[in-house]
Amino acid sequence: MSEESSVAYRPIFTMEVDGKPVIAFEANGLAEARELCSERWLKDDLAALASGGVPIYKTGAKLQVRRATDEEIEMYGDAERSV
């Protein structure tokens, strides 16, 4: 068994802000992933980031979590390996 296959699998989730995917992350399950939507520190971090000069998060924006797509999982894995 390879080292990679012996690591416990944790599902990857994507958080959307007003329907736009902004972050992919690991969580033990959907309930844990959803808890992030209420975290003030995460909202503050997202509000400090911008895309095309527009803040990623503004107060009152709708945060949702869903399972990541295959493409998002692949990008997450690529980013994790490059760290």
Contact map, one row per residue, 1 for C-alpha under 8 A:
11101100000000000000000000000000000000000000000000000000000000000000000000000000000
11111100000000000000000000000000000000000000000000000000000000000000000000000000000
11111110000000000000000000000000000000000000000000000000000000000000000000000000000
01111110000000000000000000000000000000000000000000000000000000000000000000000000000
11111111000000000000000000000000000000000000000000000000000000000000000000000000000
11111111000000000000000000000000000000000000000000000000000000000000000000000000000
00111111100000000000000000000000000000000000000000000000000000000000000000000000000
00001111110000000000000000000000000000000000000000000000000000000000000000000000000
00000011111000000000000000000000000000000000000000000000000000000000000000000000000
00000001111100000000000001111000000000000000000000000000000000000000000000000000000
00000000111110000000000001111000000000000000000000000000000000000010000000000000000
00000000011111000000000111100000000000000000000000000000000000000011000010000000000
00000000001111100000000111100100100000000000000000000000000000001111000000000000000
00000000000111110000111110000000000000000000000000000000000000001111000100000000000
00000000000011111000111100000000000000000000000000000000000000111100000000000000000
00000000000001111111111000000000000000000000000000000000000001111000000000000000000
00000000000000111111110000000000000000000000000000000001100011110000000000000000000
00000000000000011111000000000000000000000000000000000000000011110000000000000000000
00000000000000011111100000000000000000000000000000000000000001110000000000000000000
00000000000000011111110000000000000000000000000000000000000000000000000000000000000
00000000000001111011111000000000000000000000000000000000000000000000000000000000000
00000000000001111001111100000000000000000000000000000001000000000000000000000000000
00000000000001110000111110000000000000000000000000000000000000000000000000000000000
00000000000111100000011111000000000000000000000000000000000000000001000110010000000
00000000000111000000001111100000000000000000000000000000000000000000000000010000000
00000000011110000000000111110000100000000000000000000000000000000000000000000000000
00000000011110000000000011111101100000000000000000000000000000000000000000000000000
00000000011000000000000001111101100000000000000000000000000000000000000000000000000
00000000011000000000000000111111100000000000000000000000000000000000000000000000000
00000000000010000000000000111111110000000000000000000000000000001110000000000000000
00000000000000000000000000001111111000000000000000000000000000000000000000000000000
00000000000000000000000000111111111100000000000000000000000000000000000000000000000
00000000000010000000000001111111111110000000000000000000000000001000000000000000000
00000000000000000000000000000111111111000000000000000000000000011000000000000000000
00000000000000000000000000000011111111100000000000000000000000000000000000000000000
00000000000000000000000000000001111111100100000000000000000000000000000000000000000
00000000000000000000000000000000111111100110000000000000000000111000000000000000000
00000000000000000000000000000000011111110010000000000000000000000000000000000000000
00000000000000000000000000000000001111111110000000000000000000000000000000000000000
00000000000000000000000000000000000001111111000000000000000000000000000000000000000
00000000000000000000000000000000000000111111100000000000000000000000000000000000000
00000000000000000000000000000000000110111111110000000000000000000000000000000000000
00000000000000000000000000000000000011111111111000000000100000000000000000000000000
00000000000000000000000000000000000000011111111100000000000000000000000000000000000
00000000000000000000000000000000000000001111111110000000000000000000000000000000000
00000000000000000000000000000000000000000111111110000011100000000000000000000000000
00000000000000000000000000000000000000000011111111000011110000000000000000000000000
00000000000000000000000000000000000000000001111111000011000000000000000000000000000
00000000000000000000000000000000000000000000111111100011100000000000000000000000000
00000000000000000000000000000000000000000000001111111111000000000000000000000000000
00000000000000000000000000000000000000000000000011111111000000000000000000000000000
00000000000000000000000000000000000000000000000001111100000000000000000000000000000
00000000000000000000000000000000000000000000000001111110000000000000000000000000000
00000000000000000000000000000000000000000000000001111111000000000000000000000000000
00000000000000000000000000000000000000000000011111101111110000000000000000000000000
00000000000000001000010000000000000000000000011111100111110000000000000000000000000
00000000000000001000000000000000000000000010011010000011111010000000000000000000000
00000000000000000000000000000000000000000000001000000011111110000000000000000000000
00000000000000000000000000000000000000000000000000000000111110000000000000000000000
00000000000000000000000000000000000000000000000000000000011111000000000000000000000
00000000000000001100000000000000000000000000000000000000111111100000000000000000000
00000000000000011110000000000000000000000000000000000000000111110000000000000000000
00000000000000111110000000000000000010000000000000000000000011111000000000000000000
00000000000000111110000000000000010010000000000000000000000001111100000000000000000
00000000000011110000000000000100110010000000000000000000000000111110000000000000000
00000000000011100000000000000100000000000000000000000000000000011111000000000000000
00000000001111000000000000000100000000000000000000000000000000001111100000000000000
00000000000111000000000100000000000000000000000000000000000000000111111110000000000
00000000000000000000000000000000000000000000000000000000000000000011111110000000000
00000000000000000000000000000000000000000000000000000000000000000001111111000000000
00000000000000000000000000000000000000000000000000000000000000000001111111100000000
00000000000001000000000100000000000000000000000000000000000000000001111111110000000
00000000000100000000000100000000000000000000000000000000000000000001111111111000000
00000000000000000000000000000000000000000000000000000000000000000000011111111100000
00000000000000000000000000000000000000000000000000000000000000000000001111111110000
00000000000000000000000110000000000000000000000000000000000000000000000111111111000
00000000000000000000000000000000000000000000000000000000000000000000000011111111100
00000000000000000000000000000000000000000000000000000000000000000000000001111111110
00000000000000000000000000000000000000000000000000000000000000000000000000111111111
00000000000000000000000000000000000000000000000000000000000000000000000000011111111
00000000000000000000000000000000000000000000000000000000000000000000000000001111111
00000000000000000000000000000000000000000000000000000000000000000000000000000111111
00000000000000000000000000000000000000000000000000000000000000000000000000000011111
